[in-house]
Amino acid sequence: MVDAVILERAAGAARAVLDRTRGRAPAAPADDPALVETLLDATAPEQARLHAARRLGLAPDVRVRAVAPAEGPPRIVAADRAKDLTGAGAALPAQAGGAARPERKGAARARAGRLDGGATTGRPGTDPVDAGRPDRGATTGRPGTDPIGAGRPDGGAAPGRGIGPTHPGAPTAGAVPSERLGIGPAVPVLDLPRSWAAARLALRFTAEGDDLDPGQRAVAADELGGIAQLAELVVPGAEPHPDVRAVEAAAADAPWMLRTLHAVAATASLRAAAAEAGVHHSTLQDRLAHAEHLLGWPVRTPQGRFRLQLALTLRHLTRGH
């Protein structure tokens, strides 16, 4: 009899703890992978997705975004948190010979908490690498929080592997993330499958942000515009365009090549490109003369610069990462 009373009291105490930490926490999301998968699945019945949204603490009329990472579970964030994910234009800091390499996957893991705006998120997992250096050329910026995607979202993986604890707060502008993110457009909860599809597409335009793969580590589908249609024309792993092969050949010639070409393509002037690449203006001119010889076309004219931008974009899409 005594043992039964002790067990009953222990069970009651356990229930009270669970109620405080999960069940009765205001708007706290349920940590259920099946709910996230249902909410992002365009083939799931509307009633099933509404049920999943309620369980995750999301009202049907709230506007949210799906975010797809290169690794990890998907995240659903409030519509107004997109700038926090992109770091408001932050760039990886360049050094004399290139750029600091960001932390790779598996770095610091989550801090439990909650994002402002009432949205549920995946497991954040990284600290900013360098929040002090302003960007001189990115158009969508880079995230300051952990990614969220199921397997390889760009390769057609099934959406969702669940969501975890929310982030305690959004990163400050200028934060640099540890992994790549594709960010979908803001939509009502029931339209999340559309935002998820766009986020997965945007992920294909991202880069690692290091010397071997310079570029934006977070890309918002909203800001791609007509460029997004390129993804429909380029199959990952397909034979690269001749201009992409020319870029790869030039990259094999010098370790600074890709970082320099990206700086020229992503900034408004050669002086800004020199600052982005972390070299003197005269050094940049010498590098570009050598690059143009290897590429076979000028990159300091409007037409040549556009051709370079297109070649670098096709490079990302062809690699299909």
Backbone torsions as a table, in degrees:
resi	resn	phi	psi	omega
1	MET	NA	-44.6	179.5
2	VAL	-61.1	-43.6	179.6
3	ASP	-60.7	-40.2	-179.9
4	ALA	-64.4	-40.0	179.1
5	VAL	-65.1	-42.6	180.0
6	ILE	-62.8	-43.6	179.5
7	LEU	-63.2	-41.1	-179.6
8	GLU	-64.2	-41.7	179.6
9	ARG	-67.7	-38.0	178.5
10	ALA	-64.4	-41.0	178.7
11	ALA	-64.0	-40.0	178.1
12	GLY	-64.0	-40.8	178.4
13	ALA	-64.1	-40.3	179.1
14	ALA	-63.5	-42.4	178.3
15	ARG	-62.3	-39.7	179.8
16	ALA	-62.4	-41.7	178.9
17	VAL	-64.3	-44.3	179.8
18	LEU	-64.3	-38.0	177.8
19	ASP	-62.0	-41.6	-178.9
20	ARG	-70.1	-40.4	-173.0
21	THR	-87.5	-22.0	-178.2
22	ARG	-132.7	-67.5	-168.6
23	GLY	-60.4	-37.3	-174.2
24	ARG	-112.0	7.3	175.1
25	ALA	-68.6	132.4	-175.0
26	PRO	-56.7	121.5	175.3
27	ALA	56.9	20.7	179.8
28	ALA	-71.8	136.6	-178.6
29	PRO	-75.2	150.0	173.4
30	ALA	-78.7	136.8	-178.4
31	ASP	-89.3	69.6	-175.0
32	ASP	-126.3	108.5	-178.4
33	PRO	-57.7	-33.7	-177.9
34	ALA	-64.4	-34.8	179.4
35	LEU	-65.7	-42.8	179.7
36	VAL	-65.5	-43.9	179.6
37	GLU	-60.7	-40.5	178.5
38	THR	-64.9	-43.0	-176.6
39	LEU	-66.1	-30.6	-178.2
40	LEU	-94.9	-3.6	-174.8
41	ASP	-91.0	113.7	-178.3
42	ALA	-66.3	-20.7	-178.6
43	THR	-88.2	-8.3	179.8
44	ALA	-74.3	142.6	178.2
45	PRO	-59.7	150.7	-178.6
46	GLU	-58.8	-41.7	-179.7
47	GLN	-63.0	-37.0	178.1
48	ALA	-65.9	-39.2	179.4
49	ARG	-71.0	-35.9	175.3
50	LEU	-63.1	-40.9	178.4
51	HIS	-62.8	-43.2	178.9
52	ALA	-63.1	-40.1	179.3
53	ALA	-62.5	-43.9	178.5
54	ARG	-61.4	-43.1	179.6
55	ARG	-63.7	-28.8	179.9
56	LEU	-89.9	1.6	177.8
57	GLY	79.8	24.4	-178.3
58	LEU	-110.1	122.9	175.9
59	ALA	-73.9	147.5	-176.7
60	PRO	-60.1	-28.7	-175.6
61	ASP	-93.6	-1.2	-180.0
62	VAL	-75.4	144.9	179.6
63	ARG	-96.8	129.3	-175.2
64	VAL	-138.1	171.5	177.0
65	ARG	-128.1	145.9	169.0
66	ALA	-93.1	142.3	179.6
67	VAL	-126.6	128.0	-177.5
68	ALA	-111.4	125.4	178.2
69	PRO	-102.9	169.3	174.4
70	ALA	-70.9	-29.0	-180.0
71	GLU	-140.2	151.1	172.8
72	GLY	95.1	178.2	-175.9
73	PRO	-78.1	157.0	178.2
74	PRO	-69.9	159.4	178.4
75	ARG	-126.6	145.2	173.5
76	ILE	-116.3	122.6	-176.5
77	VAL	-124.8	157.7	176.9
78	ALA	-62.2	148.1	-174.7
79	ALA	-57.3	-35.4	-175.0
80	ASP	-84.6	7.8	-179.5
81	ARG	-99.5	8.1	-176.8
82	ALA	-60.5	-40.4	-178.8
83	LYS	-65.1	-30.7	177.6
84	ASP	-68.1	-37.7	179.2
85	LEU	-68.7	-35.7	-178.1
86	THR	-87.0	-4.4	178.4
87	GLY	71.7	15.5	177.1
88	ALA	51.8	39.9	173.5
89	GLY	94.5	15.5	-178.4
90	ALA	-70.2	149.9	178.9
91	ALA	-127.4	155.0	172.7
92	LEU	-65.7	137.6	-177.9
93	PRO	-69.0	129.2	177.4
94	ALA	-86.5	150.8	175.6
95	GLN	-120.1	179.5	-176.0
96	ALA	-56.5	-37.5	-177.1
97	GLY	-104.8	1.6	-177.8
98	GLY	160.8	-136.4	-176.8
99	ALA	-134.7	153.2	174.8
100	ALA	-64.4	137.1	179.9
101	ARG	-82.7	133.2	179.5
102	PRO	-72.9	163.2	172.6
103	GLU	-62.4	143.3	178.0
104	ARG	-94.2	178.5	-178.2
105	LYS	-58.0	149.8	179.5
106	GLY	91.0	5.6	176.4
107	ALA	-73.4	-157.7	-173.7
108	ALA	-49.6	139.7	179.6
109	ARG	-105.0	-173.7	-159.2
110	ALA	-55.8	148.9	164.2
111	ARG	-113.9	121.7	-176.4
112	ALA	-69.7	147.7	179.9
113	GLY	168.4	-153.4	-177.6
114	ARG	-147.8	135.8	175.7
115	LEU	-76.2	139.6	173.0
116	ASP	-61.5	146.2	176.1
117	GLY	105.3	-8.2	171.9
118	GLY	81.0	17.3	-179.3
119	ALA	-97.2	156.6	177.3
120	THR	-94.5	149.0	-174.6
121	THR	-134.4	170.2	173.5
122	GLY	-83.5	-161.0	-176.2
123	ARG	-92.6	106.8	177.7
124	PRO	-66.6	153.9	-177.1
125	GLY	-152.9	18.5	-179.1
126	THR	-147.7	154.8	173.8
127	ASP	-95.1	158.4	175.3
128	PRO	-61.8	145.0	178.4
129	VAL	-85.7	-44.6	-178.0
130	ASP	-156.3	102.2	-177.0
131	ALA	-92.8	1.9	-172.7
132	GLY	-95.2	-13.8	-174.7
133	ARG	-99.9	118.9	179.5
134	PRO	-71.8	151.8	178.4
135	ASP	-78.3	147.6	178.2
136	ARG	-117.0	12.8	-179.7
137	GLY	-167.6	-14.9	-176.7
138	ALA	-66.2	148.4	179.5
139	THR	-103.4	-26.8	178.8
140	THR	-116.4	-8.7	178.3
141	GLY	80.4	-170.2	-179.5
142	ARG	-136.2	148.5	-174.6
143	PRO	-75.5	161.7	175.5
144	GLY	-118.4	13.3	178.5
145	THR	-130.0	170.7	-178.5
146	ASP	-66.7	155.4	177.7
147	PRO	-78.9	-173.9	-172.5
148	ILE	-157.5	61.8	-175.9
149	GLY	-131.2	161.3	-178.6
150	ALA	-94.3	113.5	178.4
151	GLY	59.2	-119.7	175.8
152	ARG	-114.4	92.4	-175.0
153	PRO	-56.6	-32.6	-178.0
154	ASP	-72.5	-14.9	-177.5
155	GLY	-97.7	9.6	174.6
156	GLY	92.7	22.1	179.2
157	ALA	-65.3	152.5	177.2
158	ALA	-63.6	138.5	-177.1
159	PRO	-67.4	138.4	167.8
160	GLY	84.9	133.7	166.8
161	ARG	-133.6	21.4	179.4
162	GLY	103.7	168.1	176.4
163	ILE	-125.7	152.3	-177.4
164	GLY	-115.8	-157.1	-179.7
165	PRO	-60.7	150.4	-179.7
166	THR	-82.8	162.2	-179.5
167	HIS	-76.7	143.8	-177.5
168	PRO	-69.5	-16.5	179.6
169	GLY	177.8	156.1	-177.7
170	ALA	-75.6	150.5	179.5
171	PRO	-71.6	158.4	177.0
172	THR	-74.6	157.0	178.8
173	ALA	-58.6	136.9	180.0
174	GLY	100.6	-5.6	-179.6
175	ALA	-71.5	146.1	-179.4
176	VAL	-114.2	129.8	-175.2
177	PRO	-83.8	171.9	179.0
178	SER	-93.4	-16.4	-178.8
179	GLU	-139.7	171.1	-174.7
180	ARG	-87.0	145.8	-177.9
181	LEU	-133.9	136.9	166.7
182	GLY	-107.4	131.5	-173.0
183	ILE	-115.7	122.9	-178.7
184	GLY	-81.7	168.0	178.8
185	PRO	-71.4	160.3	176.8
186	ALA	-74.3	128.6	-176.6
187	VAL	-143.6	161.6	168.7
188	PRO	-64.0	158.5	-173.6
189	VAL	-53.8	-41.0	-176.9
190	LEU	-70.1	-13.9	178.5
191	ASP	-96.9	10.8	-178.7
192	LEU	-57.4	-33.3	175.9
193	PRO	-56.9	-36.1	178.0
194	ARG	-68.8	-41.6	177.5
195	SER	-64.7	-38.1	179.0
196	TRP	-64.3	-43.0	178.6
197	ALA	-62.9	-41.3	179.1
198	ALA	-67.9	-36.6	178.7
199	ALA	-64.6	-40.9	178.9
200	ARG	-65.0	-37.3	176.5
201	LEU	-66.2	-44.8	179.7
202	ALA	-60.5	-32.3	179.6
203	LEU	-59.3	-31.4	-179.3
204	ARG	-66.0	-20.7	-179.5
205	PHE	-90.4	-1.2	-177.0
206	THR	-84.6	167.5	179.0
207	ALA	-135.8	166.3	177.7
208	GLU	-73.1	-23.6	178.5
209	GLY	84.0	14.9	178.4
210	ASP	-112.2	-172.0	-175.6
211	ASP	-64.2	-31.2	-178.4
212	LEU	-84.4	-18.2	-178.1
213	ASP	-149.4	66.2	-177.8
214	PRO	-71.3	153.5	179.2
215	GLY	142.8	-173.8	-176.8
216	GLN	-76.7	136.2	179.9
217	ARG	-92.3	-12.7	173.4
218	ALA	-134.8	130.8	-179.7
219	VAL	-128.5	128.9	177.8
220	ALA	-94.1	130.3	-179.9
221	ALA	-59.3	-33.0	179.5
222	ASP	-55.9	-33.1	-171.8
223	GLU	-96.5	0.5	179.6
224	LEU	-77.2	-35.5	-177.5
225	GLY	60.3	-138.7	-178.1
226	GLY	-68.1	-17.1	179.4
227	ILE	-61.3	-27.4	-178.8
228	ALA	-58.5	-27.9	-178.9
229	GLN	-66.1	-21.0	176.9
230	LEU	-59.7	-34.5	-178.4
231	ALA	-63.7	-27.1	178.8
232	GLU	-76.7	-19.1	-177.1
233	LEU	-95.9	-18.8	-175.0
234	VAL	-111.8	119.5	178.6
235	VAL	-90.0	127.2	177.6
236	PRO	-55.1	132.7	179.0
237	GLY	86.2	-0.8	180.0
238	ALA	-73.1	168.1	177.8
239	GLU	-59.9	125.6	-177.3
240	PRO	-66.2	150.6	173.5
241	HIS	-63.6	150.3	178.5
242	PRO	-53.3	-36.6	178.0
243	ASP	-66.7	-34.3	176.5
244	VAL	-66.9	-41.4	177.4
245	ARG	-63.5	-35.7	177.3
246	ALA	-65.1	-40.0	177.1
247	VAL	-63.9	-43.4	179.9
248	GLU	-63.4	-40.4	178.9
249	ALA	-65.0	-41.1	177.7
250	ALA	-65.4	-38.3	-179.7
251	ALA	-63.5	-32.3	179.3
252	ALA	-71.8	-14.9	-177.3
253	ASP	-82.7	-30.7	-175.8
254	ALA	-150.9	138.3	-178.1
255	PRO	-67.0	-21.1	-178.8
256	TRP	-89.1	-5.2	-168.8
257	MET	-60.1	-53.8	-175.0
258	LEU	-64.5	-41.5	178.6
259	ARG	-62.0	-40.6	-179.6
260	THR	-67.7	-45.4	179.8
261	LEU	-63.0	-40.2	177.8
262	HIS	-63.8	-41.3	-179.9
263	ALA	-59.9	-41.0	179.0
264	VAL	-67.2	-41.7	-177.7
265	ALA	-71.0	-26.9	-170.3
266	ALA	-103.1	-0.7	-178.3
267	THR	-121.2	168.1	-172.9
268	ALA	-90.3	-14.1	-178.3
269	SER	-150.6	163.9	179.1
270	LEU	-68.9	-32.6	177.3
271	ARG	-66.8	-40.2	175.9
272	ALA	-65.2	-37.2	178.3
273	ALA	-65.0	-39.6	177.8
274	ALA	-62.6	-42.4	178.1
275	ALA	-65.1	-40.2	178.8
276	GLU	-63.9	-38.7	-179.7
277	ALA	-81.3	-11.3	178.1
278	GLY	75.5	32.7	-179.8
279	VAL	-131.6	165.6	176.6
280	HIS	-71.1	154.3	-178.2
281	HIS	-58.0	-41.3	-179.7
282	SER	-67.1	-34.7	176.7
283	THR	-65.0	-40.5	177.9
284	LEU	-61.6	-42.2	179.6
285	GLN	-60.3	-42.8	178.3
286	ASP	-62.7	-42.6	-179.9
287	ARG	-63.6	-41.7	-177.7
288	LEU	-68.3	-35.5	176.4
289	ALA	-61.2	-41.9	177.9
290	HIS	-67.6	-40.9	-179.8
291	ALA	-63.7	-42.4	-179.8
292	GLU	-63.3	-36.5	177.1
293	HIS	-62.7	-40.7	-178.9
294	LEU	-75.1	-39.0	-177.2
295	LEU	-73.0	-38.6	-177.2
296	GLY	95.6	6.7	174.9
297	TRP	-149.3	154.4	179.9
298	PRO	-73.1	146.5	177.4
299	VAL	-115.8	2.8	-178.7
300	ARG	-104.1	10.5	172.5
301	THR	-108.1	157.9	179.3
302	PRO	-56.1	-43.7	-179.6
303	GLN	-66.9	-42.3	-179.7
304	GLY	-67.4	-36.6	178.5
305	ARG	-66.3	-41.3	176.9
306	PHE	-62.7	-41.3	178.3
307	ARG	-61.5	-39.3	178.0
308	LEU	-65.6	-45.0	178.5
309	GLN	-57.3	-43.9	-179.5
310	LEU	-65.4	-41.4	179.8
311	ALA	-63.2	-41.7	179.8
312	LEU	-67.3	-37.6	177.7
313	THR	-66.1	-45.3	178.0
314	LEU	-61.7	-32.5	177.8
315	ARG	-60.7	-45.2	177.9
316	HIS	-62.6	-46.1	-175.9
317	LEU	-67.8	-37.1	-179.7
318	THR	-67.8	-37.6	-180.0
319	ARG	-70.0	-24.0	172.1
320	GLY	63.8	25.0	178.8
321	HIS	-89.0	NA	NA
